[in-house]
Amino acid sequence: MADDDVVHAAGCVVWRLQGGQLEVALVHRDRYDDWSHPKGKRASGEHDLGCAVREVLEETGIRGTIHTELPTVRYADNKGRPKVVRYWSMERTGGRFTPNDEVDQLIWVPLDQAKDMLSYSHDRVLLDSLG
């Protein structure tokens, strides 16, 4: 399969310390009725890390500090195309969520609760790399 047939995307597992407890931000996309990490498709000529930071800001309004790259996730998208998503760990430093066309809710939850809430197993694997 040609690389042109693969959907490339990037995102972040956004986290904060709240009362000494690690919490992650999960986003709800009304269009798919799912809970996931903020991510999106890479624009032509865009670097994956730049895409990840842009997508987090667009979907959540959150700014942060990038820490480590997390495992790359591979799966078939909702159209059956192969999708490769690179992720980074991002510590929230500022910003504020406002519902938008892509994301209607954002919640902060502890790691164990996040594992139960995430809609896709490939998103749960990323949490193991954090904690």
DRENDO-1510 file (C-alpha; in Angstrom, 1 decimal, always signed):
<recs>
REC; n; res; u; v; w
REC; 1; MET; +0.0; +0.0; +0.0 .
REC; 2; ALA; +1.4; +3.4; -1.0 .
REC; 3; ASP; +2.1; +5.9; +1.8 .
REC; 4; ASP; -0.4; +8.2; +0.0 .
REC; 5; ASP; -3.2; +5.9; +1.0 .
REC; 6; VAL; -2.3; +6.1; +4.7 .
REC; 7; VAL; -4.0; +8.8; +6.8 .
REC; 8; HIS; -1.4; +10.6; +8.9 .
REC; 9; ALA; -2.5; +12.3; +12.1 .
REC; 10; ALA; -1.1; +13.5; +15.4 .
REC; 11; GLY; -2.3; +14.4; +18.9 .
REC; 12; CYS; -1.5; +14.6; +22.5 .
REC; 13; VAL; -2.4; +13.0; +25.8 .
REC; 14; VAL; -2.9; +16.2; +27.7 .
REC; 15; TRP; -2.4; +16.0; +31.5 .
REC; 16; ARG; -2.2; +18.1; +34.6 .
REC; 17; LEU; -1.5; +17.5; +38.3 .
REC; 18; GLN; -4.6; +18.3; +40.4 .
REC; 19; GLY; -4.2; +17.9; +44.2 .
REC; 20; GLY; -1.2; +15.7; +43.6 .
REC; 21; GLN; -3.1; +13.4; +41.3 .
REC; 22; LEU; -2.4; +13.0; +37.5 .
REC; 23; GLU; -5.5; +13.8; +35.4 .
REC; 24; VAL; -5.9; +13.6; +31.6 .
REC; 25; ALA; -8.1; +15.6; +29.3 .
REC; 26; LEU; -10.6; +13.5; +27.3 .
REC; 27; VAL; -12.6; +15.0; +24.5 .
REC; 28; HIS; -16.1; +14.0; +23.3 .
REC; 29; ARG; -16.8; +14.3; +19.6 .
REC; 30; ASP; -20.6; +14.5; +19.1 .
REC; 31; ARG; -20.2; +13.5; +15.4 .
REC; 32; TYR; -18.9; +10.1; +16.5 .
REC; 33; ASP; -20.3; +10.0; +20.0 .
REC; 34; ASP; -16.9; +8.9; +21.3 .
REC; 35; TRP; -14.3; +9.9; +24.0 .
REC; 36; SER; -10.7; +10.2; +22.9 .
REC; 37; HIS; -7.5; +12.2; +23.1 .
REC; 38; PRO; -7.3; +15.4; +21.0 .
REC; 39; LYS; -5.8; +14.6; +17.6 .
REC; 40; GLY; -6.3; +15.4; +13.9 .
REC; 41; LYS; -5.0; +15.0; +10.4 .
REC; 42; ARG; -1.7; +16.4; +9.4 .
REC; 43; ALA; -1.8; +19.2; +6.8 .
REC; 44; SER; +0.4; +19.0; +3.7 .
REC; 45; GLY; +4.0; +19.8; +4.6 .
REC; 46; GLU; +3.3; +19.9; +8.3 .
REC; 47; HIS; +5.5; +18.2; +10.8 .
REC; 48; ASP; +3.8; +15.6; +13.1 .
REC; 49; LEU; +4.6; +17.5; +16.3 .
REC; 50; GLY; +3.4; +20.8; +14.9 .
REC; 51; CYS; +0.2; +19.0; +13.9 .
REC; 52; ALA; -0.3; +17.6; +17.4 .
REC; 53; VAL; +0.1; +21.0; +19.1 .
REC; 54; ARG; -2.2; +22.7; +16.5 .
REC; 55; GLU; -4.9; +20.1; +16.9 .
REC; 56; VAL; -4.9; +20.2; +20.7 .
REC; 57; LEU; -5.2; +24.0; +20.5 .
REC; 58; GLU; -8.0; +23.9; +17.9 .
REC; 59; GLU; -10.0; +21.2; +19.6 .
REC; 60; THR; -9.5; +22.1; +23.2 .
REC; 61; GLY; -8.1; +25.7; +23.5 .
REC; 62; ILE; -5.3; +24.2; +25.7 .
REC; 63; ARG; -1.7; +25.2; +25.5 .
REC; 64; GLY; +1.0; +23.1; +27.1 .
REC; 65; THR; +4.6; +21.9; +27.3 .
REC; 66; ILE; +5.5; +18.8; +25.2 .
REC; 67; HIS; +7.3; +16.2; +27.2 .
REC; 68; THR; +7.9; +12.7; +25.6 .
REC; 69; GLU; +6.7; +11.0; +22.4 .
REC; 70; LEU; +4.3; +8.2; +23.2 .
REC; 71; PRO; +3.7; +5.0; +21.2 .
REC; 72; THR; +2.4; +5.5; +17.6 .
REC; 73; VAL; -1.1; +4.1; +17.1 .
REC; 74; ARG; -2.2; +2.3; +14.0 .
REC; 75; TYR; -5.8; +1.4; +13.0 .
REC; 76; ALA; -8.3; +1.5; +10.3 .
REC; 77; ASP; -10.3; +4.8; +10.3 .
REC; 78; ASN; -14.1; +4.9; +9.9 .
REC; 79; LYS; -13.7; +4.7; +6.1 .
REC; 80; GLY; -11.5; +1.6; +6.3 .
REC; 81; ARG; -8.3; +3.4; +5.5 .
REC; 82; PRO; -5.1; +2.7; +7.4 .
REC; 83; LYS; -4.4; +5.5; +9.9 .
REC; 84; VAL; -1.2; +6.2; +11.7 .
REC; 85; VAL; -1.3; +8.6; +14.7 .
REC; 86; ARG; +1.7; +9.9; +16.5 .
REC; 87; TYR; +1.2; +11.1; +20.0 .
REC; 88; TRP; +3.1; +13.2; +22.6 .
REC; 89; SER; +2.6; +13.8; +26.3 .
REC; 90; MET; +1.6; +17.4; +26.9 .
REC; 91; GLU; +1.4; +19.1; +30.3 .
REC; 92; ARG; -1.3; +21.7; +30.4 .
REC; 93; THR; +0.1; +25.2; +31.0 .
REC; 94; GLY; -2.9; +27.3; +30.1 .
REC; 95; GLY; -5.8; +27.9; +27.8 .
REC; 96; ARG; -9.5; +27.3; +28.2 .
REC; 97; PHE; -12.0; +25.0; +26.5 .
REC; 98; THR; -14.9; +26.3; +24.5 .
REC; 99; PRO; -17.2; +23.8; +22.7 .
REC; 100; ASN; -16.6; +23.9; +18.9 .
REC; 101; ASP; -17.6; +22.1; +15.7 .
REC; 102; GLU; -15.4; +19.1; +16.4 .
REC; 103; VAL; -15.5; +18.7; +20.2 .
REC; 104; ASP; -18.5; +19.4; +22.3 .
REC; 105; GLN; -17.1; +18.4; +25.8 .
REC; 106; LEU; -13.8; +18.2; +27.6 .
REC; 107; ILE; -13.4; +16.5; +30.9 .
REC; 108; TRP; -10.4; +16.0; +33.3 .
REC; 109; VAL; -10.3; +12.5; +34.8 .
REC; 110; PRO; -7.8; +10.4; +36.8 .
REC; 111; LEU; -5.9; +7.8; +34.8 .
REC; 112; ASP; -8.0; +4.8; +35.9 .
REC; 113; GLN; -11.2; +6.5; +35.1 .
REC; 114; ALA; -9.9; +7.6; +31.7 .
REC; 115; LYS; -9.2; +4.0; +30.8 .
REC; 116; ASP; -12.8; +3.1; +31.5 .
REC; 117; MET; -14.2; +6.2; +29.6 .
REC; 118; LEU; -12.1; +6.0; +26.4 .
REC; 119; SER; -14.0; +4.6; +23.5 .
REC; 120; TYR; -11.1; +2.8; +21.7 .
REC; 121; SER; -8.6; +0.3; +23.0 .
REC; 122; HIS; -5.8; +1.9; +21.0 .
REC; 123; ASP; -6.3; +5.1; +23.1 .
REC; 124; ARG; -6.1; +3.2; +26.4 .
REC; 125; VAL; -2.6; +1.9; +25.5 .
REC; 126; LEU; -1.3; +5.5; +25.5 .
REC; 127; LEU; -2.2; +5.9; +29.2 .
REC; 128; ASP; +0.1; +3.1; +30.2 .
REC; 129; SER; +3.0; +5.1; +28.8 .
REC; 130; LEU; +2.1; +8.1; +31.0 .
REC; 131; GLY; +1.7; +6.5; +34.5 .
</recs>
